[in-house]
Each structure stands twice: as C-alpha cells, then as structure tokens.
Amino acid sequence: MDVKKIVFLLTFTGIAFGSVVAQGADSVAREVKEGWQLGLFPTLTYSNTLGFQYGACGNVFYYGYGERNSYPDPMHKFSFEASHFTRGRSRFWLALDSKALLPGWRVTLSALDIMDPLYFFYGFNGPAQPYSEDLDEELHYNVDRNIFQAFANFQSQLSERMKVVAGISFSNYRLRDYDGSAYGGNDTATLYRQYVSSGIIGSEEAEGGNVLEVRGGIVYDTRDVESAPNRGLLLEAFLNGGFSPQHTYFKACAYFSHFLRIPIGLKPGDPVFAYRLGYEGTLTGDVPFYMQQSVPMLVPHTMLTEGFGSAKTIRGYYENRIVADGVAWGNFELRVKVVKFTLWNQYFYIAVNPFFDLGLIVQPYRIDRQARAFSPTPGSAEAFVEERLRDEAKRPLASYGMGFKLVWNENFVLSAEVAHCVDRALGSPFWIDLGVNYVF
C-alpha cells in the first residue's frame, strides 16, 4: 500500500520549520497551562487508494486551576474527527477521557461511525495467505464495510499506581462486496467472496453482525506524562469477552510499555528509550472474522485501534494483513527531542524516533478451513497443506523506520512516520503514516 498523504506532510513540515525559524532553538522551561485549551486541525491528506481527505479533527483539554491544576495531563480530554475521502470513506468520531467526571474513577467514552466502501481484506494468517500486487490493483483485496462502535471503560484506583478496570462495548458491522461498477474492479472475484464461497467465512457472519464485549482487569502506571512519557512504565492486563447470537469468545490482552530516560544532558531534553510488548490471544470460542482485526485498548490513542500491522502494531505492514487468533509483537524506539520553542504562548518541541518492530502469529485462525479450501484433493493432501500453512503462518514479522513528531503542550502529538517492511508480500517497502500520537 503506497500511501502518499502529501498535503498533511507539507503542513506538518511547514509548521515545524516556520516555528523554529521564528523562535530559535532555545530550551523552554515548563510552565503551567490552566483552564480550557483547544487544538483544532484540518484533515487535509491524499491517498492514492482513497483519494483526497478533507474535514477537521482535534482535542479540547481542561487542566483546572490553582491547586487542582493537572497540567500536563488534562482532567478532561475531548477528541473528535469528521472527515471524508473522495473515494467514499467517511469517518465520524467523538470521545471523552476524564479523570474527574466521577470521583475516584477514570472514565473513557467513545462513539464512532465509519463508512468504508474500499476496506482492506487480505485473508487470514498473514504469510499463509498468498498476495499478488497485480490483484491488488484490480481491487481484489477490498470489501465494503460500515461500522458503528461505542464503548465505555472505567478505571478505579486501588493504590497510588494500581487500578482495576472494567468496560463494555457494542459493535455493529455491515459487510458486502464492494461496488465494482463504481470503482472499476471485479466484485465477484474478490478474496472476500472466495472466502465466503469456500466456507472459510461462514454464511452467518459474512454480512457482519452485532457484538457486545465486556472486559475486566488491572492497570499499573508510573508514567510521568501520558502522551509522551520521559520515564515510567505502563502495564495493562485484562480479559475481553464477546457475545453475539452466533459466537461467544474470550480473549486475553496484555500490553507492557517501558520508558527509560537516558541522562546525557541534552538541552532540549534527555532522549528516551521506549519499548512495548503486546499480546492478544483467544482463550476459548470462535471469534467472528470481522472482530479479529480489533485490538482492544483501555485508553485508545486514535479513533479506531485495529489491524495487526499498519500504524498501531507493526508499522509498515498492510492494514489487516495479519489476522489470527493470537498475536504477539514488540515496538522498540529511541525518542530524541531535537528542539524546544514557544509560539503564540504555546509550548512545542520537535522529536525524532527511529524504531524497530517485531511480531509473530502464536495462534493461527481457521487454518484447517484454509487448508480445505486450498487443497486440490481431500484427505492426506489436505493434512499436508494444513501443515505447510501452519509453518508459513509462524514466519517472523519485522519492520524498521523513522518517525518525526511535533508535540504541543506535552500532550498533543502530530506524527509522521516512514517504515520499511522486511517481507514484501506482507507490507510496503516505503510506507508513510501521518496522524496523531506516538504508537504507544
């Protein structure tokens, strides 16, 4: 997926360069922000798959006053986006993350609606599903998907650093073949249609459905700043259960992030070595295929956290390229502040973050059905195909690259990242992502 979001990149670069020229590279002492702060940005991007994107996104922060001031972490944070791509995708999102709405609780609420006539579907088990660039050009790897999702997560303090968490979410997925007459492809020959006709995707789930999920677990947090930590660690471990008329399942999710400040005395601030280890695995039940791309997060950094690959797990891999029952991954990066400055009484710094990502499928998904569909004859040949597919699914995943960040008031992060996927059949040799926040 060669994505070139040109307009946003030029905007990002222009803001950063213009600010440095105007203000110089002097270090800025931390000062306290009070009350309400608004960050509003146009979503002006370009993708050769989706066309031009236009709309608006941003955050509203509330820090309080006086002794109750919480800067740089806000008491209340509202996030929003409303945007549309010229090739059909529309996104609407509204979220609240509050530490003061209910006494003694952190409340995270989110509601989103996404209409995507060219959603990416690359099959199951990553390396076990062949990929062809020629077919990609014919929209072979697309499906029409609409999703509405709402969730509420609650964290209650057990001690200074330890919290107990509980949450609930509702998801409505609607899927169908994309409209070939509108996009110039053959909607009867898509991989999605092949998966349905061969039985890898069951008829009861082929058009989507409703799923209610509940979760519960613990959080241990020692970070100094949430959006861009300089030190500390974050451990999130919880069980996630899903219920629909046809499917019941339980998953275990665990994410460990560690931030190590390197005290070398750089004027803009010491570098930080940061890494995250993640695991998501199915304990019991059969997960509907349209839920497998979801990566549950207690406090999501972005509108929708999904797709093992792309921007939120292994950077540089195609979105949804790795769909499995169990996955494990690691992100490793060095975050280096290059310059601090002020502009319009706001505090900024620019940082770079070279990174290296690793991943592995630890539980294949419906690989017996894949083998049955791929096998030319039933019986022993089918068993041989399944063994071969299992070996291919275990192939290690890796990518590396460089990120650039513009951080505003220590909690709003504009991000640009470039990555190289080691395996060309699974990702892009030159991948670009433009958005907000660090990946963890």
N, C-alpha and C positions, 0 to 999 in steps of 0.2 A: 504494500500500500504506500504509494509515493504521495505524501501529503505535503502541500506547499501553501501554508497559510501566510501569504505574502503581506497582506495589509497589516495584520496584527503584529507581525515581526518588525515591520518598519516603524509602527507606532511605538512598540516596546523599545527599540533601539534609539529612536528619536528622543523619547522621554529621558532615557538614561544618559545619553550623550549630552543633550541640552542642559540637563541638571548639573552635570559635572562641570561643564564649561562655565555655567553661571555661578556655581558655588565653590568650586575648587575641591580639594581632597582633604580638607581639614576634618579631623575627628569631631563628632558632635556628642556632647555629654547628654546622657539620658535625662529627659525632662518628662514631667507628668502631663498626660492628657486627661481632661475632665469632660464629663457630660457626654453629649452625643457627638459622634463623628461619622461622616458619610463618605463612602468610597464608591463612585459610580463610573463605569467604563462602557464604551460602546463595544459590542462584539462584532468586529469587522475582520472577517477571515476569508480565506479561499481554500477550497479543497478540490482537487481535480476529480474526485468521486462525487462530492455532494454539491459543488458549485460555491457561490458566494454566500456567506453567512452575515446576517445583519440583525441587530437587536441591541439589548442592553443587559448588563449584569453588574453585580456589586454587593457590598456589605454595608450594614448600618451597625455601629458599635455603640455601646453605652458603658462608660467606665465608672460612673458615680462621682461623688465629690468628697473632698476632705479626707477624714479618717476612713471612710468607706470606699475610697478610690481603689480600683483593682488593676490599673494600668501596669504592664502592657496586655494582660489577659482581660478581655471585657467581661462585665457581668452579664450582659445580653448581647447576642450577635444574631442579626437577621441577614440571611443570604437570599439572593433572588437572581433569576435569569428569565428572560423572554427573548427568544431568537428564532429565526427561520433561515433555512438554506434554500437556494433557488431550485435545487433538485428535489425538494419535497420535505426534508426533515424539519420538524418544529419541536421546540423544547420550551417547557414552562415549569418553573421551579420556585418554591418558597420554603424557607427553613428557618427555624429558631433554635439556637443553642444558648441556654440560660442557666446560670448558677444561682440566680436569686428569685426566680419566678415562684418556686415553692421552697420554703425554709428547710434547709438541710438536704436538698435534692438538686442534682443537675438534670435538667430536662432538655432532651434533644428531639425536636419535631421536624418532620419533613413531608412534603407532598409534591409530587411531580407528575407530569403528563408528557410523554414523548411519542410523536408520530413519525415513523421512520420507514418509508417505502423501499429503502435500499439497505436494510440491516444486514450485517455480515454474518454468514453461516458457513463455517469451514469443516463441519463434521465433528466427530468425537476422537479423543485420544491423540491429538496432535500429530506426532510423526507417523502414527499408524494410519492416518488418512492422507493419501497422496494429494499433491497440489500441483496445478498447472497454471502458469502465468497466462497462457493463451485462453484458457477457460475463464479466468478472472476477467479478462477484457470483454467476454461475452455475458457478463453478469451471472455466471454460473454459481457464484458464491453469495447470492443475495436472496433475501426473503423480506416480505412486507411485515413489519412488526409494530404494533402500538402497545404502549404500556402505561398503566396508571399505578402509582405506588404511593402509599402513605405509611409512615411508621412513627412510633413514639418509644424512646429509650429513657430510662430513669436510673440514675446513679445516686446511691445514698452512702454517706461517709460512715465507715466502720472505725477508722482511726485517721490520723493525720494524712497518711499516704494510701490507705487501703479503702476501697469502695466495693459495695455489692451492686450489681446491675441487673435490671430486668427490662424487657422490652416486648413489643408486639408490632407486627407489620401486616399490611394487606397489599397483595399484588394482583392486578388483573392484566393478563397478557392476551393479545389478539394477534394471531399469525395467519398468513395466507401467502400464496405465490405472489410475487411482485407483478406489477402490470407491465408485461413485455411490450405492449403497444406504445406505452408512454416512454419507455427507456431504451428501446431498440434491441432488447435481448430476447432469448427464448425461454419463457417462463415455464414451459413444460419439461425442460431438460435440466433444471437446477439441481444442485446437490440436495437441497431440502426435499424436493419432490422425489428424488431417488431414495432418500432415507425413509420417506413415508411409504412409498410403494413397496419397498423391500422389507418393511416391518421393523427397521431399526428404531424408528419413531412410531409409537403406537397411534392408532386412529383416535383414541380417546384424548390424546394430548396434542395432536397435530395442529389444531387451530387455537391452541393456548388454553387458558383457564384461570380460575381464581385460586389463590393460595394464601392461607393465613399462617404466619410464622410467629412463634414465641421464643424468647431467649432468656437465659439467666446465667450469671457467672460472677467473676471478680475482676477488679482493676487495681493495679498497683502503679502509682505515678509519682516520680520525684523530679520531673522536668521543671526547669526554671521558667521557661516561656513555652507555651503550647505550639504556636505556629512555626517557630524557628528556634528550637532549643539550643542552648550552648552547653548544657550538661544535664545529666539525669537519665532516667530510664522509664519506660512505659511497658507494662505487661497487661495484656487483655486476654482472658481465657473464659470461654462461655460455650454453652450448649445451645444449638439452634434447631428447633423442631418445626417441621412444616406439615400442614394438613390441607388436603383438598378432597373432593369427592372420590377421586380415583387413586390418590397417592398419600402415603404417610411416611415421613422420614425424620431422622435425627442426625445432625452433623455436629462435629466438634471443631471449634475455631480457636486458634491461639496465635497471638502476634506479640513478639518481643522486640522492642526498639531500644537502642542504647546510644547515648550521645556523650562523646568523650572530648572535652576541651583540651587542646594542645597548647600549653602555656609558653609561647615563644615571644610574646610581647609585640605583636604587630599593631600598628597604630589604629587601623580601623576595627580591630578585634581579633582575638585568637581564632585560629582555624578549629573546626570541629570534625572529628571522625565520627560518622554516624552509620549504623547498620541496623537492619531489621530482618528478623527471621519469622516467617509466616507458615502456618499450616491450616488447611481446611480439609476435613475428611468425613466421609459418610460412615456413620456407626451402624445404622440399620435402615431398611426401607429402600424404596425405589424413587429417586428424585426425578420429577418430570424434566424433560430435556431443557425446557425454556427457563428453568430455575438454576441450572448448573453453572451458568456464567456469572451468577451473583456472588459477590464477595462481601458478606455481611460485615459492617463496621459499626461500632457503637457511636462514634462521632465522625461521620464521613467528611473527608476533606473536599469532596466535589459532589456535584449533583447526583450522580449515579456511579456506584463503585461496582464494576463488573468487567468481565473479560479477562481471563488469565492470559496476560500479555498486554499489549498496548501501553497505556500511560500509568497504570496503577499497581502493577505487579512486576512483570519482566518487560522492561522498556525495549522497544524495537520490534517486538513480536506483533503479528497481526492481531487486531482486536478479536477476541473469542476463538483464536486459533487453537488454544489448549483447553478442551472441555473434558473433564474427567471427574470421577467420584472422589478422588483425593489428590491434593497437590501440595507441594512444599516449595518454598522459594526463599531467597535471600537477596537483599539490596545492600550494597556497600558503597559509600561515597564520602568524599572529603569536601567539606563546605568551607570555602575560603572567602572572607569578606575582603573586597578589593578597595572600596572607598565608602566613606560616610559623608552625608551632606544634608543641608536643610533647604527647603523650597516652600515658600508660602507658609512659613511657620509649621511645616510638617517635616518629619524626620525619616530619612531614607538611608538605605545602603544597598550597594551592588555586590553580589557574590557570584562565584563560580563553583560548580560542584561536579568534578569528574566522578564517574560512577562505574560500577561493575555489578551485573545482576546474574543470578543463577536460579535454576528451577528444575523440578523433577515431578513426573507423574508417579504417585505412590499407590493409587488405586485406579485402574482403568474403568471405563464406563461402558457397559453393554458391549464388551468386546466380543462376546460369544455371538451376538446378533450381527456385528460387523463381519465376523468370520463366516457366518452362514450366508450373508449376502455376497461376500467376495469369493467364496469357494465355488469352483466350477462344478463340483460334484459333492453330494453329501457323504457323510461317513468319515473315513480316515483322512481324506483330503481336507475336510472341514477342520478337524483337530490340528492338522499341520498348519493351516492358515491361521488359526487362533494362536498357536504357539509363536508363529512368526510375528503376528501383530502385537502380542504382548512384549516381545523383545524390542520391537521398534518403539513402542509406547514408552519404554524405560529410558530412551535416549536422553542424556542430559541436555538442558537448555541453558544458553548463555548469551549475554549481550554486554556491550560497553558503550560509553559515550560521555558527553559533556553537557552540563546544564548551566544556564545563566538566570540569575534571579534579581529582581528589583523589589526590595522589601520596604514596605511603607508602615511606619509607626510600629515596627516589630511584629505585626500580626496580619498584614495583608501582603501576599506574595504574588507578584506576576512572574510567570515561569516560561522559559523557552528551553527545550532540551532536544539534543540530537543524539541518536543512537545507531549502532551497527549491530544487526542480528547475525550471530555466527552461522546459523543454519538458514540458507536462502529459501528453503522450502517452507519455513515457518514464519519468516518476517522479512523486513526490508533492509537492504544494505545501507540505506541512508534514510532514516526515519526522523521526522520532526513532530514535536508536540508543543503546542502553545496553550497555556491556560493559567491556572492559579494554584498556589501552594506547592510545597515540597511533596514528593510522593509519599513520605511518611514523616 
